[in-house]
Amino acid sequence: MAKSEIDAVTAEFFAAFDNRGGRAADVARIRRLVLPGGVIVKTGPEFAAYTVDEFIEPRERLLSDGRLVEFSEWETSERTDIAGDIASRFGEYRKSGILDGEPFEGRGTKTIQFVRTSAGWRIAAFAWYDQP
């Protein structure tokens, strides 16, 4: 049961960025999925560590101002380890969209740390690596 709940939270996380077909991305839902003190890390040459709000704000803008359209990302494979009320997921993902009028595709890896709370499984931290 824990695995199916973690799968559902992960799917909802990825869906938060989807703005295909003119729908509005619901990036704000990240506030519900990630603990208030959660840590979000982007790796690579533009390394950054974000609070939840620092992560959400620029992505809400990018996904709603017309610069990034028809965007989605989805998990292609994963390994989830669960021990009591903690879990760790390591997954590969792909993404595609149109940025500034130019179609693009990408892929990478995300690692997500989960904890079980009284409200269900929530994300405590996540980090990602985009393939060059």
Rosetta blueprint (number, residue, H / E / L):
1 M L
2 A H
3 K H
4 S H
5 E H
6 I H
7 D H
8 A H
9 V H
10 T H
11 A H
12 E H
13 F H
14 F H
15 A H
16 A L
17 F L
18 D L
19 N L
20 R H
21 G H
22 G H
23 R L
24 A L
25 A L
26 D L
27 V H
28 A H
29 R H
30 I H
31 R H
32 R H
33 L H
34 V E
35 L E
36 P E
37 G E
38 G E
39 V E
40 I E
41 V E
42 K E
43 T L
44 G L
45 P L
46 E L
47 F L
48 A E
49 A E
50 Y E
51 T L
52 V H
53 D H
54 E H
55 F H
56 I H
57 E H
58 P H
59 R H
60 E H
61 R H
62 L H
63 L H
64 S H
65 D L
66 G L
67 R L
68 L E
69 V E
70 E E
71 F E
72 S E
73 E E
74 W E
75 E E
76 T E
77 S E
78 E E
79 R E
80 T E
81 D E
82 I E
83 A E
84 G L
85 D L
86 I E
87 A E
88 S E
89 R E
90 F E
91 G E
92 E E
93 Y E
94 R E
95 K E
96 S E
97 G E
98 I E
99 L E
100 D L
101 G L
102 E E
103 P E
104 F E
105 E E
106 G E
107 R E
108 G E
109 T E
110 K E
111 T E
112 I E
113 Q E
114 F E
115 V E
116 R E
117 T E
118 S L
119 A L
120 G E
121 W E
122 R E
123 I E
124 A E
125 A E
126 F E
127 A E
128 W E
129 Y E
130 D E
131 Q L
132 P L
